[in-house]
């Protein structure tokens, strides 16, 4: 009798537990579906955008892989959806079998007789994964070249990887790009190098002082969090709470941040020399591989020549420029705002100096792209209009080099 009562209670508990699980699952599933439908109707898409994920969320780790010499690269043959918080539309991004961004074409190890190969070295401002391959500036430039050279096969090798600085790109160019025999190598670098400058860090020319862990390494979250990271409700609530905390922190620390304590007020000479050495190395590697080089100054949303300490300057900025000022400081915590913009100016001078001395191609995009919202989605990344203008700015220099090489 007692045994049957125990069995009955166990059975009731089992059904109760199963019922609760089913109800909770159904409720959560309904909420998740409703959230996604509302997001889709609002034009934000049925799925989460890439920029909403954490670095270790599966949708992010699924597109990168470890590399022994560059730290990370894109995984071969992956397809993912690129996005940006300041951009409504998304973009389908394709990676080829070598880990380069592509339009779907297969990059052969053997170069054909009528083929022109243009390689691009840089970071997120060159990868431009908020735009499709044909809309980002390397891909758009490829389309312009195809129109100008209809009897040639134009191959674009976009080897840029978000987060890279010149130290990463030295290995990237030498080991991953040069074996494909590019005719021209375009180098677009600057911004990420400024993060190597820290007030209380001993500066090292290989930037190892800012890469104490393998590049791209993050502490794995627990199993529950990894499972919840697939939920739009969880991810958006998590991100919203973070935004609220950041806003609160901004208010609490605004005075401290604006006073810019614990930041260097000028660029150390060693940092300038290292940037110059790295660029010279990149040029030498490209030329040793038989390629011509084009260097470009670095374009930004903000005019680095303005005096941002002048109280009359800030009110004249656009809404996006005002929002991105704080992010400029946040991205480069080792420097004051004045030092950051001084660094952009001085590094651009170094790029031009090397272009003149080494007689490379030179495109002054910092001067040719207006510091306006239309051309940027944030402080340094390009909109469609900015990417198109970048491509058009490079075209005459490329055609001139190809003519000189009689290709």
C-alpha positions in Angstrom: 0.0 0.0 0.0 2.7 2.4 1.0 4.7 1.5 -2.0 1.8 2.2 -4.4 1.3 5.6 -2.7 5.0 6.4 -3.2 4.8 5.4 -6.8 1.6 7.5 -7.3 3.3 10.5 -5.7 6.4 10.0 -7.9 4.3 9.7 -11.0 2.4 12.9 -10.1 5.7 14.7 -9.4 7.1 13.5 -12.7 4.0 14.7 -14.7 4.1 17.9 -12.7 7.8 18.5 -13.6 7.2 17.6 -17.3 4.2 19.9 -17.4 6.1 22.8 -15.9 9.0 22.3 -18.4 6.5 22.2 -21.3 4.7 25.3 -20.1 7.9 27.2 -19.5 9.3 26.1 -22.8 6.1 27.1 -24.6 6.0 30.4 -22.8 9.6 31.2 -23.5 9.3 30.0 -27.2 6.2 32.3 -27.7 8.1 35.3 -26.2 11.2 34.5 -28.3 9.1 34.2 -31.5 7.1 37.4 -30.7 10.4 39.3 -30.0 11.8 38.1 -33.3 8.6 39.0 -35.2 8.5 42.5 -33.7 12.2 42.9 -34.5 11.5 41.9 -38.1 8.5 44.2 -38.5 10.6 47.1 -37.0 13.2 46.5 -39.7 15.9 45.1 -37.4 15.7 41.5 -38.8 14.4 38.2 -37.6 17.8 37.2 -36.3 20.4 38.9 -34.2 23.0 41.2 -35.8 26.7 40.3 -35.6 27.5 43.5 -33.6 25.0 42.4 -30.9 27.0 39.3 -30.0 29.8 38.9 -27.5 33.2 37.9 -28.8 32.7 34.3 -27.6 29.1 33.9 -28.8 29.0 31.0 -31.3 28.0 33.4 -34.2 31.3 35.3 -33.6 33.7 32.4 -32.8 32.2 30.6 -35.8 33.7 33.0 -38.2 37.3 33.2 -36.9 40.0 30.7 -36.3 43.4 30.7 -34.5 46.5 31.3 -36.6 50.0 30.7 -35.3 51.5 33.9 -36.7 48.8 36.5 -37.1 46.7 35.5 -34.1 43.4 35.0 -35.9 42.0 34.9 -39.4 38.6 34.3 -40.9 37.6 30.7 -41.1 37.7 29.3 -44.6 34.4 28.8 -46.5 32.2 30.5 -43.9 29.2 32.7 -44.7 27.8 35.1 -42.1 25.7 38.2 -41.8 27.6 41.4 -41.2 26.1 44.5 -39.6 26.7 47.7 -37.7 24.6 49.4 -35.0 24.4 52.6 -37.0 23.3 50.9 -40.1 19.8 49.4 -40.7 20.6 47.0 -43.5 22.7 43.8 -43.1 25.2 42.3 -45.5 25.9 38.7 -46.4 29.7 38.1 -46.1 31.5 35.3 -47.8 35.0 33.9 -47.0 36.9 31.9 -49.5 38.9 28.7 -49.0 42.0 30.7 -48.0 40.3 32.8 -45.3 40.0 35.9 -47.5 36.8 37.9 -47.9 35.3 37.2 -51.3 32.4 37.7 -53.7 32.1 34.0 -54.1 34.8 33.5 -56.7 37.5 30.9 -56.0 41.0 32.3 -55.6 43.4 29.9 -57.5 46.9 29.4 -56.3 48.0 29.7 -59.9 47.7 33.1 -61.5 46.5 33.3 -65.1 48.3 35.3 -67.8 45.5 37.9 -68.2 44.9 38.2 -64.5 45.5 41.3 -62.3 45.6 40.7 -58.6 45.1 43.6 -56.1 45.7 42.7 -52.4 44.4 44.7 -49.4 46.1 44.8 -46.0 44.5 46.4 -43.0 42.0 45.9 -40.2 38.2 46.4 -39.8 38.2 49.6 -41.9 39.4 47.6 -44.8 37.5 44.4 -44.2 34.4 46.6 -43.9 32.1 43.7 -42.9 29.1 46.0 -42.4 28.9 46.0 -46.2 28.7 43.3 -48.8 31.8 42.5 -50.8 30.7 44.6 -53.8 29.8 47.5 -51.6 32.9 47.6 -49.4 35.7 49.7 -50.8 38.1 46.9 -52.0 35.2 45.1 -53.7 33.8 48.3 -55.2 37.3 49.2 -56.5 37.4 45.8 -58.2 34.2 46.6 -60.0 35.6 49.9 -61.2 38.7 48.2 -62.5 36.7 45.6 -64.4 34.9 48.4 -66.2 38.2 50.1 -67.0 40.0 46.9 -68.0 37.3 44.6 -69.7 39.9 42.4 -71.3 41.6 41.5 -68.0 40.5 39.3 -65.1 40.6 41.4 -62.0 41.0 39.5 -58.7 40.6 41.2 -55.3 42.3 39.7 -52.3 40.8 41.4 -49.3 43.1 40.0 -46.6 42.1 42.5 -43.9 41.0 41.2 -40.5 39.2 43.2 -37.8 41.4 44.1 -34.9 44.7 43.9 -36.8 47.5 46.4 -36.3 50.7 46.7 -38.4 52.4 44.0 -36.4 49.7 41.4 -37.3 49.8 42.6 -40.9 53.5 42.0 -41.3 52.9 38.2 -40.8 49.6 38.4 -42.8 51.2 40.0 -45.8 54.4 37.9 -45.8 52.9 34.5 -45.1 49.3 34.6 -46.4 49.2 37.1 -49.2 52.5 37.3 -51.1 52.3 33.6 -52.1 49.3 34.6 -54.4 51.6 37.0 -56.4 49.6 40.2 -56.1 50.5 42.9 -58.7 49.5 45.7 -56.3 49.3 45.7 -52.5 47.2 48.5 -50.9 48.1 49.2 -47.2 45.5 51.0 -45.1 46.6 51.1 -41.4 46.7 53.6 -38.5 43.9 53.6 -35.9 44.5 50.3 -34.1 48.2 51.2 -33.6 47.2 54.0 -31.3 45.9 51.4 -28.8 49.5 50.2 -28.3 50.2 53.4 -26.4 49.6 53.0 -22.6 50.8 55.4 -19.9 51.8 52.8 -17.4 53.1 50.1 -19.9 56.6 49.6 -21.1 56.2 50.1 -24.9 57.6 47.2 -27.0 58.0 47.5 -30.8 56.3 44.1 -31.4 53.3 45.3 -29.4 53.6 42.3 -27.1 52.9 44.6 -24.1 49.2 44.8 -25.2 48.8 41.2 -26.3 49.6 39.1 -23.2 47.0 36.5 -24.2 46.7 35.0 -27.7 45.0 37.5 -30.0 41.3 36.8 -30.0 41.3 34.8 -26.7 38.5 35.4 -24.2 37.3 33.5 -21.2 34.6 31.0 -22.1 31.2 31.7 -20.5 29.4 28.8 -18.7 27.1 26.4 -20.5 23.9 28.1 -19.4 25.1 31.5 -20.7 26.3 29.9 -24.0 22.8 28.4 -24.4 21.0 31.7 -23.6 23.2 33.6 -26.1 21.1 32.0 -28.8 18.0 33.9 -27.5 17.2 37.4 -28.9 15.4 38.2 -25.7 18.4 37.4 -23.5 21.0 39.0 -25.8 19.0 42.3 -26.2 18.1 42.5 -22.5 21.8 41.9 -21.6 23.0 44.5 -24.1 20.3 47.0 -22.9 21.4 46.5 -19.2 25.0 47.1 -20.3 24.0 50.3 -22.1 22.3 51.5 -19.0 25.3 50.7 -16.9 27.6 52.5 -19.4 25.3 55.6 -19.4 25.4 55.6 -15.6 29.2 55.2 -15.7 29.5 58.0 -18.2 27.6 60.3 -15.9 29.6 59.3 -12.8 32.9 59.4 -14.6 32.3 62.0 -17.2 34.3 64.6 -15.3 37.1 62.2 -14.7 37.2 61.0 -18.3 37.0 64.6 -19.7 39.9 65.5 -17.3 41.6 62.5 -18.9 43.6 61.4 -15.9 46.1 58.6 -16.4 46.4 59.4 -20.1 49.4 60.5 -22.1 49.1 64.0 -23.5 51.4 63.4 -26.4 52.5 60.5 -28.7 55.8 59.0 -27.5 58.6 59.1 -30.1 59.1 55.3 -29.8 55.5 54.7 -30.9 56.0 56.9 -34.0 59.3 55.1 -34.8 57.7 51.7 -34.4 54.8 52.6 -36.7 57.3 53.8 -39.3 59.4 50.6 -39.0 56.3 48.4 -39.4 55.1 50.3 -42.5 58.6 50.2 -44.0 58.6 46.4 -43.4 55.2 46.0 -45.1 56.4 48.0 -48.1 59.6 45.9 -48.3 57.7 42.6 -48.1 55.3 43.6 -50.8 58.1 44.8 -53.1 60.2 41.7 -52.4 57.2 39.7 -53.6 57.2 41.6 -56.9 54.2 43.9 -56.1 53.8 47.6 -56.4 52.6 49.3 -53.2 49.9 52.0 -52.6 49.8 53.8 -49.3 46.9 55.8 -48.1 46.4 58.3 -45.3 43.7 57.4 -42.7 40.3 59.1 -43.0 38.1 59.7 -39.9 34.7 61.1 -39.1 36.3 63.8 -36.9 38.6 66.5 -38.3 41.8 65.9 -36.2 43.0 69.4 -36.8 40.1 71.0 -34.7 40.7 72.1 -31.2 38.2 70.0 -29.3 39.1 71.7 -26.0 37.5 74.8 -27.4 33.9 75.0 -26.0 32.7 76.5 -29.3 33.8 73.5 -31.3 31.6 70.7 -29.8 28.2 72.4 -30.4 29.1 72.6 -34.1 29.6 68.9 -34.4 26.9 66.6 -35.8 25.0 64.2 -33.5 27.0 61.2 -34.7 30.3 63.1 -34.2 29.3 64.1 -30.6 28.3 60.5 -29.8 31.6 59.1 -31.2 33.8 61.5 -29.3 33.3 59.5 -26.1 33.9 56.3 -28.1 37.2 57.7 -29.4 38.4 58.1 -25.8 37.1 54.7 -24.8 38.8 52.9 -27.7 42.1 54.5 -27.0 42.4 54.7 -23.2 46.1 55.5 -23.1 45.8 58.9 -24.7 44.0 62.2 -24.2 41.6 63.3 -26.9 44.1 65.9 -28.1 46.9 63.2 -28.2 44.7 60.8 -30.2 44.0 63.4 -32.9 47.6 64.5 -32.8 48.6 60.8 -33.3 46.3 60.5 -36.3 47.9 63.6 -37.9 51.5 62.5 -37.1 51.0 58.9 -38.2 49.5 60.2 -41.5 52.6 62.3 -42.0 54.7 59.2 -41.5 52.7 57.3 -44.1 53.1 60.2 -46.6 56.9 60.4 -45.8 57.4 56.7 -46.6 55.3 57.0 -49.8 57.5 59.8 -51.0 60.8 58.2 -50.0 59.9 54.7 -51.3 58.2 56.2 -54.4 55.1 54.1 -53.8 51.6 55.0 -54.9 50.0 57.6 -52.7 46.3 58.4 -52.0 45.5 61.1 -49.5 42.1 59.8 -48.3 42.3 61.8 -45.1 42.1 65.0 -47.2 39.8 63.6 -49.9 37.0 62.1 -47.8 35.0 64.8 -45.9 34.6 64.5 -42.2 30.9 64.1 -42.5 28.2 61.6 -41.3 27.4 60.7 -44.9 30.7 58.9 -45.3 31.0 57.1 -42.0 28.9 54.8 -39.8 31.1 55.6 -36.8 34.4 57.3 -36.0 36.4 55.4 -38.6 34.2 52.8 -40.5 32.8 53.6 -43.8 29.2 53.9 -45.0 28.3 52.9 -48.6 29.0 56.4 -49.7 32.4 56.5 -47.9 33.4 53.1 -49.3 32.4 54.2 -52.8 34.5 57.4 -52.5 37.5 55.5 -51.1 37.4 53.2 -54.2 37.1 56.1 -56.6 40.0 57.8 -54.9 42.3 54.8 -55.4 41.3 54.1 -59.0 43.6 56.7 -60.9 46.6 55.6 -58.9 46.1 51.9 -59.7 45.5 52.6 -63.4 48.7 54.7 -63.5 50.7 51.9 -61.9 49.3 49.2 -64.2 50.1 51.4 -67.2 53.7 51.8 -66.0 54.0 48.1 -65.5 52.4 47.6 -68.9 49.9 45.1 -67.6 
